[in-house]
Amino acid sequence: MGSPSNETRRTFLKLTGIAIGATGVTGTATSDASDPPHRNWSTFQHDAGNTGYSPVGGDSGSDTWVDWSVQLSDRRLYAPVVADGTVYVSDASGVLTAFDAETRETRWTAELRGQEYAPTVVGDTVYVSGADVFALSTADGSERWRFEVDGAETSPITVADGTLFFKTSDVNGQGTCWAVDAETGDERWHVGVPSGKEGSTPSAENVPPAVADGVAYFADNETVYALDARNGTPQWRADADGFIEHGPTVADGTVYVCGESVFALSASDGRTKWNAAVGESPNLTRSPAVTDESVVVADGRRARVWALAREDGTTRWTFDGGAGTAGTPTIAEAVYVPISGDDDGVVALDPATGDRRWRVPIRDLGGSWLPSAVGDALYVTDREGFLYALADPDWLDWRAEATGSLAVGENVYASDGTLVALEARTGAERWTVDGGASQTVGNGAVVGTDESAVVAYEPDGTERWRAECDEDVTTDPVVEGGRVFVGGDGWVSAFNLNTGGRFWTYRGNCDGLGTVDDLAAHGGRAFAVVDSRVVALGSHGAMWSAGGDVRTVAVDDGVYVGTAKNEVVAYDFGGNERWRAALDRGETVSSLVADGGVYAVTTSATSTGTGRREWLVSLDDGEVTWTFHPKFLPFGTLCAPVVADGTVYVGASDRRVYALSADDGTERRRFETGGEVESVAVGRRVYASSDAVYAFRE
């Protein structure tokens, strides 16, 4: 690649702007948004130089996970900043939220026009750019002053020595560099750059300037402009080999920018120190992050990251994350990069080698180029309006590489076609067996199904017994009273839990039993959903049947069924109806649990028929006592709930497990996973299965 063309000062002075009101920005320009001991990240890329590097930031290591997430908006969120324990973040509708990271409550919100970037916090003031530039009180969001920029688009704000620096472009694409007094909002100076009507191309994406040692550095199209921070006097300009679509980064006398390749420019005169090409056809639209040793750049087209030596631009390491695109890197004790694509997440890379230390999945980065903010945690935002804090959660005991339905005994068992036994204390894999489409636990054994067989395993994985059925088993096994009950197409069987001996099989009368869709058991009897009715079965055959449109059955102090007509019906053990409740939410009951209360998951289809929305409904003696649906999940599903010690646990497609009061449904706490939750179980810990199996501490 060729070197940038360095224009002479005389040519540069042909710029259209005029320096005005130079009221004395004196001394060395250092960031007012510097890091106190709170590990603040109080401006777009940490500091006035846009280095994206916090030398005091921490890393939780391999135990890093989503400590918490909160949906602040139903619109995408832009890059967060952190100051004194408060996270400030704006959404695509122009709402700025101040969120207390400790209490996890919103302190205040402010509706501002046109904001699209991270704010900057200095002391007790938060500065926000949008259609205008605002100074707000950090205490309550009240406006202190407003600087009007005539409907222009505005870059993020950089603050140094009591002055705000930012760039705007108007409807004609005319780019202008500004300096405004941080205390009063009075203009210090402005300088127009040759774009829009004054140039051959419109002003490019507004990116934050960098300020260091009394000079403000602005990027526009292919050019870097250096202006005296005190009065806007042009110092130099340098052209790169392609559009600069990010803010310049300045550190220790060098300006780093990317066009089609990476440039290191002298901060004093703009000359090229080095120029490095990286990878094949990279899209270098992300701001570089700079440490004492490396310049880290990312590819906006693929999930690639490069670390270059600061002294000469040679490649120190390369990371290739495969499919997806890489966002803007930030650096503390690791290099943090958001990767968006089919499997969105944040990766932490070793600064010396580029080796991946950990990865945490995120819901929907949506091609995000935004940097994270490193404070007491790593803060990330997404396109669905979620703010995440990544740390080492005190509630996460372990996670293990397994999926499927869960059962808990001496081990934690997960089954999705392979039965996996995990050590309950550590999550370490103890043993696996092929088959095991479903499983349950009883009398020290785990009982699973393997096509047409029912199999009981000891906790160490040895087979206790295997009982062959005449046809494939289609229901989950049910353990009750020393018996194992299973069903298939036209039959239900009961086996001895200790020996596997068959107690009985019922196939119906002349017309046959019909298809068994669900199964429960109590008092040595089975209660099967057959042809949309509930049938009570025992060793002497069918005792009674009842209902219509029945989809699911559960047993506690009676027999409860959920119907396709969105009703829950209670029967006594003689088949007499006790009560019937028509549910307002949903269209059909998809699952039912009876354990000290009755809990129904109700389902309705979306208007397009491509998705579902589900509610958890609690009933007592036929009356609805409370209803739950995740607050900001407009559509989505719930797994079957589990009840333990007065708490109802339910997993959702928003990747969370919710712990709810059985009395009134209030949320006691929530746990974060990395995927849609399909199963929850309770033993020594609360366990959930989604993209992995998780063990949560209460």
N, C-alpha and C positions, 0 to 999 in steps of 0.2 A: 504494500500500500504506500502511496505517496504521503508526504508531510502536508499538514495544513498550510494554506497560504496566509502568511502574516501580513496584514495590511499596514501601511504606514500610518502614523498618527494623523498626518494631514488628510489622508483619505477618510479615516474614521471620523474626523471632525465634521464631515459632510452630513452626519446624522441630523434628523429633523428636529430633535428635541432641544430645549434650551434650559440650562441649569438656572434655577430660581431659588430665592429664599434660602441660601446656604447658611443655616443658623448655627453651624458649628458641631458637626459630629467629630469629636476629637479622640485621640488616643488610638490604641490598637482595637480593632473591631473584633470582639469576642462575643460569643452567644450569651444573651441574657437568659436563654432557656437552657441553663447548664444543670448538671446533675447534683442535687443535694444527696444526703445519705438515703433518701427514700427510693433511690434508683429510678428517678424520673426519666421519662422519655417524652419530653414536653413540646416537641415540634416534629414536623413531618419525618425527617431522617435524623432525629436525635439532637442535632446541634446546628449552629449557624453555618458550618462547613458542609452540611449534608453528608457527613461521613457514614451514617448508619451504623455507628460503632459505639457501644457503651462499655468502657473498661471495667465497670463495677457491676454489670449485669450478671445474674446467676443462671445456672442450668441445673435442672433436676435430674439429669442423667437418664438412664434407661427406664426409670420409673415415671417419667413424664407422661402425663395424660391430661384429658380435659378435667380440670378441677371443678369447673362449673361453666355453664353457658346460660345466657339469657337472651331472649328475643326482645330487642328494644324497638323494633319496627317491622312492618310487613314489606318494607322496601330494602334495597341493598344498603349496607353500611360502607362508609369510606374508612380510610386508615384511622386507627385510634391513636391518641396520645395519652400519657399518664403523668399526673402531677399531684404529689402529696396525697396519694391514695385514691384519687378520683380519676376515672377514665372519661375522657371527652371524645365523643364520636358523633358525626353527622350522617344523615341518611339522604337518599336520593330525592326526598320530597322537601329538603331544606330544614329539617328539624335537627337541632343540636341538642344532645343529651349529655348531662353530667351525671355519671353513675358511680356510686360509692362502691369501691371494690371490696371493702371489708363487710359492710352490711348487706351488699348486693341489692341495694335499693336506688331508685332514681332520685337524685337530689333536686334537679330541675331540668326543664326543657325550654328551648327558645326556638321560635319559628323565624327563620331568616331566608331571604330570597336568594336562590341561585348558588348556594354553597355546595361544593362538590369535593372538597379536600379536607385534610386534617387541619384542625385549628392549631394555634400556638399559644402556650400558657407561659406567662411571665409574672411571677409574684401573685398578686390577687386579681390579675386581669387575663382574660382569654380573648385572643384576637382571631377573628373568623373572616375568611374571604368568601365572597359570593358575587352577586350583582353589585354590592357595595362592600366596603371593609368595615367591620364592626369591632368595637372594644366593649366587652361585657364583664360584669363582675363575676368572679369565680364563686362568690357566696350565693348568689341567687339568679344569675343570668341577666340581671337588669343591664340596660344599655348605658354605657358611659359616653361614648361618642360614635359617630358614624362618618365615614369618609366616602362621598359619592364618586363613583367612577363612570357615570353616564352609561349604565347598561352594559358595560364591558364584561367579558369573562376574565376571571381573576385567578392567579396562581396561588398556591399555598404561601403563607407569610413566613419570612425569615426575620428574626429580631436580633439586632446587635447594637450595643451602646445606646439604648433608648430610641432606636429608630426601626420602623417597619420597612422592609424591602419586599416588593412584589412586582409582578409583571401582569399586564392586561393586554387584551386585544379587543378591538371594537368590531362592529358589524361588517366593516370593510376589511377586516384582517389586519388593521394597523396595530403593531405591537408597541407598547410603551413600558418603560422601566420607571418605577416610582420609589420614592423615599418619603415616609410620613412620620411625624413626631409621635412616639408611642404614648406620651402622656396626654397630649391635647388633640391629636388627630389632624393637626395642621400639616399641610404639604411642605416638605423641605425642598424637593426638586423632582423633576421628571425628565426623562430623555426618551425620545422616540427612536425606534430602530427601523431600518429600511425594509419594511414589509407592507403588505396591503397596498394602498394607493401609492405609497412611497417606495415600493419595491416590486420585484417581479413575481413574488408569491405571497400569499397571505401569511400572517403570523401563525406559527405552529402551535401545538398544544402548550398551554401555559404551564410551565414547570417552575418549581421554587428556585430562587436565586441562592447562591452561596455567598457568605461574607467572611472575610478573614483579613487581618492586618490592614484595616482601613480601606479595603477594596471590595466592591460588590460585583459578583460575576453572574451574568445573565446568559441564558441560551435561547436562541430563536432560529428556527429552521436549521441551517448547517453551521451556524456561527456562534462563537462565544464572545461576549462583550464584557470588558473589564472597565468599571466606572469607579471613580473616586467616591468612596462612601460618604464623604463630607458634603460634596457639592454636585456630584454627578458628572464631573469632568471625565471625558473618555480617556482611558489609559492605553488600551490596545484592543484588537480584535483578532480572532483566528478562526479559519474555516476548517471544518472536519471533512471527511470523505462521504458524508451522508447526513440525513436529518438527525438532529440531536433531540430525541423525544423524552428526555428526562432532565432532572435538575443536575447541574454540574456539582462535582464533589471537590472540595479543597482541603488539603492536609499538608502541613509542613512545606509550604512554598510551591506546591504542585496542584494543578487543576486537572481533574480526570473527567473525560467525557467519552461517549461512544457514538460513532456514526456507523459505518459498516465495519469498523474495527475500533480498537481501544486506543485513546490518546492520553499521554501525560504531557501537559503543557506547563511551562514555567509561569508561575503566578505573577512574576514581575514584568515580563514582556511578551508572554504568549508563545514563545518559541517552543518547538517540539523537543521534548526530552527523549521520548520514545513513542513508538507506534506499533501495536501488536495485533495481528490477525488471530482470531480464535475460531476453531471449529469449521464446519462446512455450512455455509449460508446461514449464519446466525442472525437473529433479530434482536439487536442489542438496544432494546427500548427501556430497559430497567436501569435505575440509577446505580452506579457502582457503590459498593461499601468498602471502606478503607481502614485497615488496621496499621500497626507499626510496621508490619512486614508484607502485607498483601493487599492487592486490589481485587475484589471479588465482583464478577459480573455474571449476569444470568441471561438466558435466552428466552425471549418472549414468544418464540415459535415452538420450541421443544423444551423438555425438562432437563436442560443442561446448565451447568454452573462451572465457571473457571476461576481459579485463583492465580493471579499473576504477581510476580515479584515486583515490589514497588520500585526497586532501583533500576531495572532494565526491561520489565514487561515479559520476561520469560515465564512460561507456564509452570507453576508449582504443582498443580493437580487439576484434574477434571472430574466432575461428577455427571453421570448420565442416568437420569431417573426413568428413562424409557418414554412411554406415551405421556402426553400432557404438555403443559407449558409452565415455565418457572416464573415466579413473581420476583419482586424486588427483595434482594437479600438484606438481612440485618445481622449484626454480629455482636455477641457478648462473649460468653465462654465457649460458644459454638457459633457456627454459621447457620442461620435459620432461613429457610426458603419455603414459601408456599408453592405447592405444586397442584395445578388444577387440570382436570381432564375427566376420564372415566372414574378415577379413584382419587378424589380430592384429599389433600392433607398437607401438613407442615412437616418438613424433614429437618433434622439437626445434623450438620456435618462437622467433622473434626477440622478445626482451622488449619492444622498442620498437614493433614493427609487427604482431606476430602472424603474420608470414609463415613458412611452413614452411622450415626449413633442411635437415632430413634426416628420413628415416624408416628404421627398422631393424625387419624382421619378427621376431616372437617366436612360438614354437611354439603355445602355448595359454594365453593370459591368462585365458580363461574368465570374462569379466565382472569381472575384478579391479578393485577400487577402491584397491589398495595403492600407496603412493608408492614411487618408486625411491630409492636411496641414492647420493649423489654423493660419491665419494672420489677416488682416483687414476683411477677409471673410473666409469661409471654402472652401478650394480648393479640388476638386475631379476630377479624370480622369476615362476614360472608355475605352472599347475595340475597339470602333469605332473611336478613336483618338480625342475625345472631352475633353477639359478642362472646368470645371464648377467653377463658383464662387457662393456660396450660402450665401445669406445675406437677408436683408429686402429691396427689390427693391423700389425705389422712384416712379417707373412707375406702380406698381401693386396696384390697389385700393382695390379690393376684389376678392375672388373666392368662388363659391357656389357649393354645391353638386347637380348638374343637368347636363343633357347632351341633345344632339339633335340639331335640326335646330333652329336658332335664329330669333327673330323679336324684334324691339325696338319701344316702344311708351312711355306712362307714366311709364310703367314697362318694364323690360326685360323679354321676353318670350322664354322659351326653350321647345321643344316638341320632344319626342321620343316614342310616344304612350301615354304619360301623358303630359298634358299641365301644365307647371309650370310658375307662375308669380313671378318674383324676384323684390324686391325694387331696383330701379335703383341706388340709392345713396349708399346703404349698401350691397346689395346682399341678404338681408334677404328674406326668402320665405313668400309671401303674401297669395297665394292660389294655389291649384292644382285642375285639373279635369281629370278624365279618358278620354281616347280617345285623339284626337288632334294629328293626324299623321303629320300635317303640319299647319303652321299658317302665317298670315301676319297682318299688322296693318293699319288702316285707320279710320279717323274721330273719334278718341278717343276710338275705339273698337279694340279688337284683334279678328280676324276671323280665325277659325280653321275648320278642317273637322273631322267627326266622322263616319267612314264607309260610309253610304249613306246619311249623313246629313251634312249641312253647318251650323256652329254655330258662332254667334257673342257674345262676352263677354264684359262687361264693365270693366274698370280698377280695380274695386273692386271684380271682379269675378262673379257678377250676370249675368245671361244670358239675353242678349238684345233680341235675336231672334234665332229661329232654323227653318231651311228650309229643308224639306225632299226631296231628289232626288229619282228618280225611281230605280237607281242602285248605286253601290258603286262609290265614288269619287276616281279617280286615280291620279289627278294632284294636285299640290299645288294651293291654292286659290290665285287669283290675284285681288288686289284692285286698281281701277282706276276710276276717275271721278264719285264718288258716287255709283259705281257698284262693285259687287263681281262676278268674273268669275271663274267657275270650269269646269272640264271635266271628262269624264269617258270613258267607252268602247262604242264608237259609238255616243257620244252626248257631247254638250257644253251648259251650262246654264249661264244666267246673272241674278243677284239678286240685289235688292235695298239694299245698305249698311246700311241705317238707319232702315228699317222696315223688311227686309228679303223677301219682296214681289218679285215674279219672274217677270222679264222683258220678257225673252224669253228663249226658249230651241230649239236648232237646232239638228236634227238627220240625216240630209242628205236627199238625194233623194231616189230613189227606192233601190239602192244598199247599202244605209246606209252611215254614215259618216266614219266609220272605227275607229281604235284605236287612241286615243289622247295621244301622248307621251310627249308633252310639250305645254305650254300656256303662252301668253303674251297679253297685252291689251293696247289700245290707242284710245282716242276719242270716247269712247263708243263701240268700236269694239274689238273683240277677234281675235287673230292670233294663230292658233293651228297647231301643227305638227301632221299631220294625214297621215299614210301610206307613210312616207318618203317625204311628200310635206308640204309646208306651205299653210294654207287656211285662208283667211280673212272672218270673220263672223260678221254679224250684225243682227238687229231685223228682217230683211227681208231675212235672210238666207246667203248663201255663195255668196261673191262678186267676189273673184278671188282665184286662187291657182297657185302656181309656184314651181319650183325647183325639185330636185331629191336627194335622199340619205340624206335628211334633218334630223338632229338629235335634234337640239335645236334652239330656237328663242328668240330674244330680240328686244325691241322697244325703240326708242328715237326720233330722227328726221326722222326716216325711219324704215323700217322693216329689221332686220338682221338675217341671219340664218347661222348656222354652220353645215357642212356636214360630212358624213362618209368618204368622199374623201379628208378630211383635207382642205376644202375651207371655206371661209367666203364670203357670197354673200349679197349685199345690194339691197333692193327694195324700191321704193317710195310707198306711201300709195295707189297708184292705181295698184300696182303689177308689175310695170316696173323695170327691172333690171338697177341699177345705176352703180355698179361695182362688180367685182369678184376678190378675192385674193386667190391664192394657197400658202399655208404655207409650209415653208421648214422643220420646226421642228414638229415632231410627225407624226401620221398616220391618226388621226381623231379628230374632234373638239368635246369635251365632254361637255363643258359649254360655255355660251356666256353672256356678260353683255354689255349693251349700255347705257352710262351715260356721255355725253359730249365727248365721244370717244368710240371706240369699243375694247373690251378686250376678247380674246378667250383663253380658256384652251385647249391645244392640248395634245393628248395622244398617246403613242406608247407602245406596249407590249415588254417585255424582250424576249431574244432569246429562253428562256425556256417556255415562256408563263405563268409563275407563278407570274409575277410582272409587274408594269407599271412605265413609266417615263413621267412626264408631264411638259409642259412649259406654261407660261403666255405670250401671244403675244398681243401687242398693235398695233392697225391699225388706220390710218387716211386717209380717202378718198381712201381706197383700198391699201395703202402702209404700210408696216410694219415699225413702228417707233422704237420699241425696243422689246426685248425678255428677259424674266427672268426665271431662274431656280436656286434654292438654290445651292450655290457654291460647297459644298462637298456632295451633295445628289445624288449619281450615279443613284439610282432608287427611286421612290417615287411619291406621288400624291399631287395635289393642290386642294383646295376647290374653289368654285365660288368666284370671287373677288367682293369687294365692293368699290365704289368710293365716296369720300367726300372731298371737299375743296382742290382739286388739288392733292389728295393722293389716291393711289390705295392700298387697304389692301387685302392681300391674305394669307390664312393659308396653312401649308404644313404638310406632314407626318413626317417631322423632328421635330415636336412639336413646331414650331415657327409660329408667325404671322409677316409678313414682311410689312412694310409701305414703299411704293415706290413712287417716283415722277411720276405723271401722264404725265409729259412732256418728260422725258427721261429714266424712269425706275430705276434711281439710288436709292439705299437703303437709306432711311432717318433714320430709326431705326427698331429694331426688338423687339418682345416680346416673352417671354418663357412660354410655358404651360407644362402640364405633360403627354400629349398624342398626337396622331395624330389629327390635327385640321380639323374638319368637317364643321364648319360654322363660319362666321364672320359677324358682324353687327356694325353699327356706330350710336350713338346717343349722349348723354352727354359724353360718353366715347367710346372707342373702345372695343367691346365685342367679345369674342371667345368662342367656345364650343369645348372641346376635352374630357379629362377625367373628367372635371368639366366645369363650366362657369366662365370665367375670365372677369374682368373689368380693362382696362388699361388706365392710364393717358397719354396724349400726352406730 
